Amino acid sequence: MVYSLTYRRPPHVEARRISTASGGSGPSIGGTTLDDSQEHLQDSSINYGIPDALSFDRIIDGGTCPPCTTRDFMNYLIYIEHSAENLQFFLWYQDYVRRFDLLSASERRLAPEWSLEQADAQALALKDNPAPMKSISADTAAVFRGTDFATPKANIVDLSKGGPNPFGTPPMTPKSGDHGSIAPSEYPWSDSGSTLRSGFRATHDQKAAGAFEAADVKLQPFTIQPFREEISRIISVYIAEGAPRQLNLSSKERAGLLHALAATTHPTAFRRVIHTVEWSLRHQAHQNFIRWTICNGNRPRVIFARGLGIAGILGGILAAVLIVLSNAGRGWRVLSAIGFAIGIATLVAAWKGMCVVLHGMHHRHLRPWELFAEDDDAPSVLEMKKDSFDTLGSSNSYEDQPWVAKYEKRNLIRKVFDREVWIQEPALRQIQDTIFLQAVLGSLALTAICVGIFVALPKGNFY
């Protein structure tokens, strides 16, 4: 079974930001507001070449098979798109909403809902009264003197007097094994829903306090509210500037969120930010993930397949020219169709990221991070996988993982003929079947045209 012959795989969506700091109301997804155009996008995934069986909600709910599971989506965001913090924050928020709803009525009353009216009023206040400018060094100010970027004297600090250097190298993000500012994820949840131990609580509270101060928040957070410690850690991991998993938020969005979190820990305080994150996941990351997953071969294999396709086409042209120049009958020129048909079909499929040989077995290449999962250093690979789903963990950096150096040293021939695995997801196999059928039909049509041209030419009678 295949999809429509007019099927087109999802186009690549460039990274872009959808700001919600200016307010607005409309339909809701995941507790956030959407305008009319975004509501249309939410229900039109099939128009982007994504069937319902591979929809964003189905992947998140665990209703898909490899290589289209939530784990595969997370790996794509870590290793390919480098924006895993969006999915990690989204998964945390979903769990946070569930746990908040399980609280008793008396506990929920301690954290009142952050209404749309309050959010709009706060956004308007931030627009009229922007946050104070940051201080910079005198040397930096001298560089910008006389330009549009010149800094007022009040914001210039003298570093020689022991002031902090804003351009100094920041501290390295602690790894999962370090006993730094990020607490290991193995510590159990406390009654308030926090994974913090007392030894790490102060550090996160300090980072959160610094973020509140940077956003010019006058109101001190209410520590009696449920999940306040967990919110402090979320701020230090996702919201504060320089956080290990800092979300791509505008200064207004960050300030608006911090003002809301200073007043309440209710999930609606994240209303505008979760809107931005979910929109990015649904309409950028998800489409790019499906497009990337359709490719059943790695880049060297796809380039190799393209080369074979071009070689087949050139072989067909050469065979046709040799027959035309001879005294053989016109019927013999049809033999060139073999080279044309195979070459064009292989090239068209490879142009869409597919290798027809792998497709014939419904196989795909293992990803570089999957190749070494069974090696001696498997514990470090498993640790990275565990950390990626630890929504309150450390940085998503993977450059120091052992598989990176090993894959770079792998020779080109081994990359072209890397290990394969069967594709388990039926919807993905259907998409690939559709693309293969399109390639074959397109190849037959172009082959008929090419062979017809050569058949119409007169004999050369050169030999």
N, C-alpha and C positions, 0 to 999 in steps of 0.2 A: 504494500500500500504506500502510495506517495501523495504528497500535497499537490496543489495546483501547479500546472506547468508554467504559470506566470509567477511562481514563487520567487522572491528575492530575499537573500539573507540580510540580517539587520545591518544597517550602515554603521560605520564607526562614528561615535559621538565624541566630539572634542570636550575636554573638561571645561566647565563653565559654572559660575556661581549663580544661585537663585536667591537673591536677598529678600528677606521678609521683614526687615526692620521698619519699613515704612507703614506697616499695618495692612489692613484689608481683611475682608471676611469672605466666606464662601463655603462650598461643600467641604467635607472633612474626610481625611484619611489618617488613620492611626492617631486620632485625637488632634490633628492639625487642620489648618484651613488651606483651601486651595481655591484658585480662581477658576474661571470657566475653561480656559485653555488647558490648564493642568488637569482638570477633571476629565477633559476629553482624552488627554494623553494617558491617563490611568487606565482607561478601558480600551485602548487601541493598540495593545502590544502586538496583536496578530498583524496589524498594518506594518509593523517593523520587522516582519519575518519571524516572529516568536509565537509558536502555538501555545494554547492554553496549558498544555501539559508541561511546558517549561516556563510558566509565568513566574514572576518574582515571588508572589505569595506561596506558590507551590514549592519552590526551592527552599524558602525560609521555613516552611512547615515540615520539611523533610519528606515530601512526596515524590522525589525524583531519585534516579539511580546514577551511579558514576558513569561518566565524568561530569555530572550536572548537580551534584549535591551541595549542601551548604558548605561542607568542607572544601570542595573544589572551588566554590565561589570565593571563599576566604583566601585560599591559596592564590587564586588569580589576582585578588586585590593586593596581596602582600608582594608577590613576586613580579607581577606584570604591570598593574596599574598604580601600585604604591599608594593606595588610599584605603587600607584595611581599617583604619580608625573609624570610618563612617559605618561600616557593618558592625564593628565591635560595639560602638556606641549605640547603634540601633538595637542590637540584640540585648544589650544591658537595659535600655529603656523599656523594651517590651517586658522583660522580667521585672523591672522596677514597678511598672504599672500593675502587674499581677500581684506582686507582694504588697504594694500599697493598698490595693483593694481588699486584701485579707486582714488588714488592721481592724481593730475594734473601732466603733464609732467615736469613742472618747479620744482615741489617739488621732484619728483622722481630723477631728475638730481642731487639734493643735496646729495643723497645717492647712489653712484655708485655701480654696481654689484661687488661682491667679487668672482673673477674668480677661476677656478680650479688651474690655474698656480700660483696665489697668495697663495692659500691654501697650495699647495705642497711646495712652497718656504718657507712659514712660518713654516710648519711642519719640513722641513729640517733644518731651522735655530734653531728651538727649540731643535732638536736632537743634533746639534753641540754645542749649547750654552744653557744648561739646566738652569732653574730658580734657583736663589740663595737658599741655604739651610736656613731653618728656625732656629731661635735661640731657645736654650733650657736652662734650669736652670743648675747651677753648680752641684747640687745634682744628677740630671738625667744623666749628662755627666759622673759623677764619676761611676755610675752603669755600663755604657757601656765602660769604659776605658779599653784598652787592647783587645777589641773585634773588629770584622769587622764593628760594628755599632758606633765606636768611632767618636765623633764630633770634628771638628777643634776648636781651642781656640777662633777663631774670632766669632764663632756662639754661644758661651756660655755667658749667661747674669747672673748677680748677682741679684736675686730677693730681697735681703735685701735692695737694693738701690731703691726700688720702681718700678722695672721693672714688666711687666705683667707676670703672671703665665700661661704658655700655658696649664697646666694641671688642672687649676681651673675649678670649675663647671660653665658651660656656662649659660647665662640667659635663663629662661624658654621661650618657644615659646608662644607668645601672643595668647590668644584665640580671637574668633571672636568678643566678646564683649569688649575686652580691648582696650584702647586708647594708644597702643604702637607703635612699628615701622611699623606695617602692617595696612594700612588704610582699614576701612570697605568697603565691596564690594558695598554698596548701593550708593556710590557717583557716580554721572553721569560721562560719558566720556567727556573729554574736546575736543576741536577742534583738538588737536594733537593726539587724541586716548588714552590719559592717564586717569587713574582713580584716580590720585593723587590729593590731596589738597595741598595747599601751605604749610600747617603745617607739612605734612608728606614727602614732596618732598626732603627736606634737608637730612632726615634720609636715604632715599634710595640712594640719590646721594653719601652720605658718605660711605655706604656699597659698592656701585659700585666702588667708588674711591679706597676703600681698596682692592677690588678684582683685579682691574687693577694694583695696586701697588704690590700685592702679585705675580702677573703674570709677573712682571718686564716690564710692558707696558710703553714705553717712550712717545708715542704719546697721547696727550690729546684728548678726544672725542670731536667731533664737535657738539656743542649744537644746531646749526641751523638746523641740519638734522631732518627730520620728525620722530616722535615717539621716540625721544631720551629719554624723561622722562619715557616712558613705558619700553624701553629697560633697563634703569637703575633699574627699579623695577623687571624686569625679572631676571636681574643679581643677585639682592639681594634675590630673592625668590627661584631661581632654580640653579644658576651657582656658586655663591660665596660659599666658604667652610663654613660649619656650617649653610647654608641657611635652612629655615623651610621645603622646598621641594627640597632639594639638589638632583640633578640628579647623577646617578652613572657613573661619567666620570673619565677617567684617568687624571693625572696632565697635560699631553701633550694635551689632548683634551680640557681641560678647558683653558689652556694657549693659545692654538690656537684660540679658540672661542673668548676669551677676546681681543686678538690682532685684530681679524677681526671686532669685535664690536666697537673697538676704532676708526677704520677707516670708518665704514659705518653702517647704520641701515638697509641695504638692506636684504631681507629674505635669500639671498644666503650666508650671513655670518654664518647662522646656518646649512649650508649644511652638514657638517660632523656629527654634533651632532644630528640633526634630523634623519640622516641615522641610527645612533646607536639606538636611541629611537624607531624609527619605526620598525627596525628589531626585537628588543626585544618584541614589542607589537604583531607583526604579527606572529612570529615564536616561541614565548615562552608563553607570557601571554594569547594570544587568544586560543591557543591549550589547555592550562591548564584550561581556563575558560569553554570551551565547554565540556571537560572531567568532570569537576566539576558539570556543569549544568545537565549532563545526569543523575546524581544521584538524584533520586526523594525523597529520605528520608534522614533525618539527621543521624549522626553517631550512636547514640543509637538505632535508628530504623533499620539501616542496620545490626548492630551487632545482634540485636534481630532476624532479618530475617535469618541471618546465623545460629543462634542457632536453629531456627525452622527447617531449612533445614537439619542440622546434626541430630536433633531429628527424623525427618521423615526417614532418611536413617537408623538410628539405629533401629527404629521401624520396618522397612521392613526386616532388617537382623534378628531381634528377631522373627518376625512372621515366616519367612522362616525356621529358625532353629527349632522352636517348631513344625512346621508341618513335617519337615524331621524326627525328632525324634519320631513322633507318627506313628500310623499304617494307617493314612489317605492316600488316593490315591495321585498320583503325581499331578493331576490337581488342587488340593487345594493349592499347592505351588504358583500358579500364583497369589493368593491373595496378596502375599507380594509385587507384582509389584506396588500396590497403594502407599505404603510407599516409595518405591524406586523412583517412578516417581515424586511424589510431593516433596520429600526431595531433590532430585538432582536438579530439576528445580528451586526450591527456593534457594538452595545454589549457583548455578551457577549465577543466576540473582543477588543475594545479593553480590556475589564476584565482580560483576561489578557495585556495588553501587545502585542497584535497589531493591525495595520492590515490589513483584508481586501483593500484595493486593492493594497498591497505584496505580500500573500500570493498574490494571483492571478498575479503574475509571479515568485513565489519570490525577491523582492528584499528587501533590508534597507537601512536608512539607513547611511551611513558614520558612524563614531564621530567626535566632535569632533576627536580627535587624528589621525584619518585624513584629514580634509578638507583639511588644509593640508600634507600630506606632499609634494606636488609644487610647493609655492610656492618663492619665492626663498630662504627660510630653511630649506630642506630639510636642510642639514648639521646644524643644531642638533637637528632632529627625529630624524635618523638617529643622532646622538650619544646622545640620550636612550635610543633603542632599544638601542644597543650597550651603554650603561652598565647597563641593566636586567638584561642577561644576564651582566654582569661580576660574578660572585659575590663578588669581593673589591674592589668599587668603593666609591663614595661614597654619599651620601644618596640616597633615592628621591624627593626633593622635585622637583616639576614646576611650581610656581606661577610660575616665571620663564620658562617656555617661551612662545614667541611665539604659539602657537595659542590659549592661554588668553584673552588679551586680544582677539584677533581674533574668537573665537567669542562672547564676551560682547557685542561690538559688532554682531554679526550680527542683523538685524531678525527679528521673529517669523515673518513670512511665509516668509522664506528658510529658517528652521529647520524649518517645517512641510513645506516642499517641498525638502528638502535632497537632495543627490546620493545615488543608489542604486547598489547593487552586487548581483550575483547570489549567492545562498547556495550554496556549493559542497558543504557537508557533507550527505550523503544522510539520515543519521539525524536531523539537525535539521529537514530538510524534512518528514520523516515525522511528527515531533512536531507541527509546525505544521499539517500536513494533518489530524492527529487533532483538534487543538483547533478548527480551522475546521469540521470535520464535526460536532463536538459542538455548536458554536455554531449551525450550521444546523438540526440536529435539535431542539435546544432551542427555537430560534426558531419552527419549525413547530408544535411542541406548544403553546407559549404563544400563538402566533397563532390556532390553532384554538380555544383557550379564549376568547380575547378576542373574536374574530369571532362565536363561538357566543353569547356574552352579548348582543352588540348585535343579532344576528339575532332573538333571542327577545323583544326589546322591541317593544311595539306602535308603530304609526305615530303620528307627531305631527300630520300633516296641517296644518302651519302654512303651507305654501306648496307 
